[in-house]
Amino acid sequence: MNFATKILHGSTCIDPFTGASSVPIYQASTFHQADIDQPGAFDYARSGNPTRQALEEAIASLEGGARGFAFSSGMAAISSVFMLFSAGDHVVVAEDVYGGTFRFLTKVLSRMGISVTFVDATETEAVRAAITPATKGVYLETPSNPTLKVTDIAAVSRIAKEHGLLVIVDNTFLTPYYQRPLELGADVVIHSATKFIGGHSDVVAGLAVTREAGLGEQLYFIQNGMGAILGVQDCWLVMRGLKTLKARLDVSTKTAAGLAEWLSSHPQVSRVYYTGLADHPSHLIQTQQATGHGAVLSFDVGSRERAKALFDRVKLPIVAVSLGAVETILSYPATMSHAAMPAEERAARGITDGLIRLSAGLEDFDDLVADLKQALDHLPSEAPAYKEKEVFSRA
């Protein structure tokens, strides 16, 4: 089945017990065992629940994996996956990762004797050079948040396999609709389902999928042992959002592409970051490993003062710490998504004080352009921090 059909006729759609057109919320913490010598499929809700199982089977199917897992947040999924490693292990990590991931790796995982090396994963040989005898895995986020850098998943996976390493990919920005890392050689794929998969700014959730059943058993042991599971009502909300994922992304991606083109020609904008722009240095790689460019872009207006002036004037987008929803969301990475990253680390990754991230929603395109135009046209006259016009920077 094609993607649009699969999400509507998979495990989330018909309850196998009653035939209901929507999998019900099994609001139960425990399950009766008719025979203590032959336990049933479910015993205690931390270990498994029919509602959660339907969601986990759905995301595994869409990503082309063997096992799926639903966690209480995107960070719960990320941190649980990192528990696959042990004290003394080393992991190579793309330097452009979500601020919460950076915080977990540098402030929590480091206390457990697991070391990480951050590299520019867009340079495949930089990944190879960072591998040591203690290296056990590679962690990627592509396109990256918020500067939309692209890593060649297949190329990195080939290098990793030469050394017997696990490859983990955060696929939040593109979802399985546009990109399926497991098919490119990755071993684990992660989502903050709070974003596009949930899609309505009303649920916090995380998902993970393993390519192989054996690795899935290891991750299930961690999920069950740590207990960071997604509650059944939130599972139901994520499943409801999943059914409209393609329809929402079709609209939002078209809007994002149009906004990126428009912003790149606006005199008040010094840089635009979007993989769909032909000038993007990894545009070709992105078109080869994904079927779409997604609904997230970033643009730089030159300074914090000008960014704040824009936030103060816009009327349609909400200004919030998130993305991937039906409403357009503007975010200020320096104090929101990447506030946990030290200022010098942000600067090294191109996350300037003038950078604004935009996640396109379902509003009318012309209305969004008109709103952004009136905000940009009234920015303070201070010159942008970058004298030359650039569509993308690798800084």
Residue pairs with C-beta under 8 A, 6 or more apart in sequence:
1 9
3 62
3 176
3 177
3 246
4 246
4 247
6 61
6 62
7 58
7 62
7 242
7 243
7 245
7 246
8 243
10 57
10 58
10 61
10 62
11 23
11 53
11 54
11 55
11 57
11 58
11 61
12 23
12 54
12 55
12 58
12 239
12 242
12 243
13 21
13 22
13 23
13 243
14 20
14 21
14 23
15 22
15 23
15 24
17 50
18 24
22 236
22 239
22 240
23 50
23 51
23 54
23 236
23 239
24 51
24 236
25 51
25 232
25 233
25 235
25 236
26 49
26 50
26 51
26 232
27 232
27 233
28 45
28 49
29 44
29 45
30 43
30 44
30 45
31 40
31 42
31 43
31 44
31 45
32 40
33 39
33 40
33 43
34 40
41 48
42 48
42 49
42 50
45 229
45 232
46 224
46 227
46 229
47 224
49 232
49 235
51 232
51 235
51 236
52 70
52 229
52 230
52 232
52 235
54 235
54 239
55 68
55 70
55 207
55 230
55 235
55 238
55 239
55 242
56 67
56 68
56 69
56 70
56 207
57 68
58 68
58 239
58 242
59 68
59 70
59 176
59 191
59 193
59 197
59 207
59 209
59 242
60 66
60 67
60 68
60 209
61 68
62 176
62 177
63 171
63 176
63 180
63 181
63 182
63 189
63 209
64 176
64 180
64 182
64 183
64 211
65 182
65 189
65 209
65 210
65 211
65 216
66 210
66 211
66 212
66 213
66 215
66 216
67 209
67 210
67 213
67 215
67 216
67 217
67 219
67 220
68 207
68 208
68 209
69 77
69 80
69 207
69 208
69 209
69 216
69 219
69 220
69 223
70 193
70 205
70 206
70 207
70 229
70 230
70 235
70 238
71 77
71 80
71 205
71 206
71 207
71 208
71 223
71 228
71 229
71 230
72 204
72 205
72 206
72 228
72 229
72 230
72 231
72 234
73 192
73 194
73 204
73 205
73 206
73 228
74 100
74 172
74 190
74 191
74 192
74 193
74 194
74 195
74 204
74 205
74 206
75 100
75 101
75 104
75 192
75 206
76 206
76 228
77 190
77 191
77 192
77 206
77 207
77 208
78 100
78 101
78 104
78 170
78 190
78 206
79 104
79 108
79 228
80 208
80 219
80 222
80 223
80 226
80 228
81 168
81 188
81 190
81 208
81 219
82 91
82 104
82 105
82 109
82 114
82 139
83 222
83 226
84 137
84 166
84 188
84 215
84 218
84 219
84 222
85 91
85 114
85 136
85 137
86 114
87 112
87 113
87 114
88 113
88 114
88 134
89 114
89 115
89 134
89 135
89 136
89 137
90 114
90 115
90 116
90 117
90 132
90 134
90 135
90 136
91 114
91 115
91 116
91 117
91 135
91 136
91 137
91 138
91 139
92 116
92 117
92 119
92 127
92 130
92 131
92 135
92 137
92 138
92 139
92 165
93 105
93 116
93 117
93 118
93 119
93 138
93 139
94 118
94 119
94 120
94 121
94 139
94 140
94 141
94 142
94 144
94 149
94 151
95 118
95 119
95 120
95 121
95 348
95 349
96 120
96 121
96 141
96 144
96 145
96 147
96 149
96 349
97 105
97 139
97 141
97 144
97 145
97 170
98 141
98 145
98 170
98 337
98 338
99 333
99 337
99 338
99 339
99 340
99 341
100 337
100 340
101 141
101 170
102 338
102 340
102 341
102 345
103 340
103 341
105 116
106 116
109 116
110 116
115 134
116 139
117 130
119 126
119 127
119 129
119 130
120 126
121 127
121 138
121 140
121 142
121 149
121 151
121 156
122 149
122 150
122 151
122 152
122 282
122 394
124 152
124 155
124 156
124 159
127 138
127 156
127 159
127 160
128 159
131 159
131 163
131 165
135 163
135 165
136 165
136 166
137 160
137 165
137 166
137 167
137 168
138 156
138 160
138 165
138 166
138 167
138 168
139 168
139 169
139 170
140 151
140 153
140 156
140 167
140 168
140 169
140 170
140 181
140 186
141 151
141 169
141 170
141 172
142 149
142 150
142 151
142 153
142 169
142 170
143 149
143 150
143 173
143 174
143 275
143 286
143 294
143 296
144 150
144 151
145 172
145 173
145 296
145 333
145 337
145 357
146 273
146 296
146 298
146 331
146 333
146 337
146 338
146 351
146 355
146 357
147 273
147 298
147 349
147 350
147 351
147 355
147 393
148 273
148 274
148 275
148 280
148 296
148 297
148 298
148 392
149 282
149 394
150 275
150 280
150 282
150 285
150 286
152 285
152 289
153 167
153 169
153 181
153 184
153 185
153 186
153 289
154 184
154 185
154 289
156 167
156 185
157 167
157 184
157 185
157 186
158 185
160 166
160 167
160 185
161 185
166 187
166 188
166 215
167 181
167 185
167 186
167 187
167 188
168 186
168 187
168 188
168 189
168 190
169 181
169 186
169 188
169 189
169 190
170 189
170 190
170 191
170 192
171 179
171 180
171 181
171 189
171 190
171 191
172 190
172 191
172 192
172 195
172 196
172 324
173 195
173 196
173 294
173 296
174 290
174 292
174 294
175 191
175 196
175 197
175 245
175 249
176 189
177 245
177 246
177 249
177 291
177 292
178 249
178 253
178 290
178 291
178 292
178 293
178 294
179 289
179 290
179 291
180 189
181 189
182 189
182 209
182 211
184 289
186 211
187 210
187 211
187 212
187 215
188 208
188 209
188 210
188 211
188 215
188 219
189 208
189 209
190 206
190 207
190 208
191 197
191 206
191 207
191 208
192 205
192 206
193 203
193 205
193 206
193 207
193 238
193 241
194 203
194 204
194 205
194 206
194 322
194 324
195 322
195 323
195 324
195 325
195 359
196 245
196 248
196 249
196 295
196 323
196 324
197 205
197 207
197 238
197 241
197 242
197 245
197 324
198 205
198 237
198 238
198 241
198 324
199 241
199 244
199 245
199 248
199 324
199 325
199 326
200 237
200 241
200 325
200 326
201 320
201 322
201 325
201 326
201 327
201 329
202 237
203 234
203 237
203 238
203 241
204 234
205 230
205 234
205 235
205 237
205 238
206 230
207 238
208 219
210 216
210 219
223 229
230 238
248 326
248 362
249 292
249 294
249 295
251 362
252 295
252 359
252 360
252 361
252 362
253 276
253 292
253 293
253 294
253 295
253 360
254 365
255 295
255 328
255 360
255 361
255 362
255 363
255 365
255 368
256 274
256 276
256 293
256 294
256 295
256 296
256 297
256 358
256 359
256 360
257 274
257 276
257 293
258 365
258 369
259 297
259 358
259 360
259 365
259 368
259 369
259 372
260 272
260 274
260 276
260 277
260 297
261 277
262 369
263 269
263 272
263 297
263 299
263 372
264 272
264 277
264 279
264 391
266 373
266 376
268 301
268 306
268 376
268 377
268 379
268 384
269 299
269 300
269 301
269 376
269 384
270 300
270 301
270 302
270 354
270 384
270 385
270 386
270 389
270 390
271 299
271 300
271 386
271 390
271 391
271 392
271 393
272 297
272 298
272 299
272 300
272 391
272 392
273 280
273 297
273 298
273 299
273 392
274 280
274 293
274 297
274 298
275 282
275 283
275 286
275 293
275 294
276 283
276 293
277 283
277 391
277 392
279 391
279 392
280 286
280 391
280 392
281 392
281 394
286 293
295 324
295 359
295 360
295 361
296 323
296 324
296 357
296 358
296 359
296 360
297 357
297 358
297 360
298 333
298 355
298 356
298 357
298 358
299 355
299 356
299 358
300 352
300 354
300 355
300 356
300 384
300 385
300 386
301 307
301 310
301 354
301 356
301 376
301 379
301 384
302 354
302 382
302 383
302 384
302 385
302 386
303 353
303 354
303 382
303 384
303 385
304 334
304 353
304 354
305 380
305 382
306 354
306 379
306 380
306 382
306 384
307 332
307 353
307 354
307 355
307 356
309 375
309 378
309 379
309 380
310 356
310 375
310 376
310 379
311 319
311 330
311 332
311 356
313 374
313 375
313 378
314 330
314 371
314 372
314 375
315 371
316 328
316 363
316 367
316 368
316 371
317 327
317 328
317 329
317 330
317 358
317 361
317 368
317 371
318 327
318 328
318 329
318 330
319 329
319 330
319 331
319 332
320 329
320 330
320 331
321 331
321 336
321 337
322 329
322 331
322 359
323 329
323 331
323 357
323 359
324 359
325 359
325 361
326 361
326 362
327 361
327 362
327 363
328 358
328 359
328 360
328 361
328 363
328 368
329 358
329 359
329 361
330 356
330 357
330 358
331 337
331 356
331 357
331 358
331 359
332 355
332 356
332 357
333 346
333 351
333 355
333 356
333 357
334 346
334 351
334 352
334 353
334 355
337 357
338 346
338 351
341 349
341 351
346 352
350 393
350 394
350 395
352 385
354 384
354 385
360 368
